[in-house]
Amino acid sequence: MEQDEIYGEFAYVYDEFMDNIPYEQWHDYLHGLLIKYGVTDGIVADLACGTGTMTKLLADDGYDMIGVDMSYEMLEVARQKYCCQDFDEIPYESESKSDSLKDAMEYNAQGQETGESKNEILFLNQDMRELDLYGTAAAMVCVCDGMNYITDENDLLKVFKKVKIFLDFGGIFIFDMKTGHFYENILGSRTIAENREDASFIWENEFHKDTGVNEYLLTIYSLVDDENDLFERSEEIHHQRAYDIKFVRDCLEKAGLSCLEVYDAFTENAAKEDSERIYFVAQRPEKKTILA
């Protein structure tokens, strides 16, 4: 993964510019997959959770949610949206690993009240390549292109190995990926610009077919002085990569996960050549019983 500073300043205007994403519909599909593969309750980790929109929707379904993201700024926005307790005060990096994940969730739930409800989401500021939880989860999810940000093949395998470690036996891993067809034929080398009352952005795209990597140059203008109409300019460079389905399947298998299905996004149909987004469903195999 490229080590550019991403989702820094953009984090604070991210939700404003992503208000066209049908999160409710995406959630219904993701929740349906969780139910289909037997995950009706328990702990679910949302990797690359961003500002926590999907995390909160799944929490509303009754799951004990963990939101993991490497961007401090994105998690700060998530914290402000959904809880009062600072996520960096949660003792997930304690020297002692004797506490269970359940204990950590209970600790987090004891935070300050937000209206009549208490914080039900544990936010962790971690790089998913270095994922480190107290225990295992019934499921993990990663949607909205999070896995596309892993542009190095070895890093992708590393993430899958971490997922396997922290999944229950029989646990489910669901993630989406944009495809090469999307980057090359739908997005292409387009420049996208949007202007809002207090922020604007210019999003320039360049797809490198030989590597499968799409480069985004993002220029953000954020209002800092309303009276004098002053805006602050910042830039971020993002990289995402499209992977061949077979390669991802093989990578999952190498990590010890079974690839159950690959869907054309938001359907129960198999992924096809012109799919723009695809969903992988993988599983950590059940623990084998050794008979004496």
Secondary structure, DSSP 8 states (H G I E B T S, - for coil): ------SSGGGGTHHHHTTTS-HHHHHHHHHHHHHHTT--SSEEEEET-TTSHHHHHHHHTT-EEEEEES-HHHHHHHHHHH-SS-GGGS-TT-S---S-HHHHHHHHHTS-EETTEE--EEEEE--GGG---SS-EEEEEE-TTGGGG--SHHHHHHHHHHHHHTEEEEEEEEEEEE-HHIIIIIITT-EEEEE-SSEEEEEEEEEETTTTEEEEEEEEEEEEETTTTEEEEEEEEEEEE---HHHHHHHHHHTT-EEEEEEETTSSSB--TT-SEEEEEEE---------
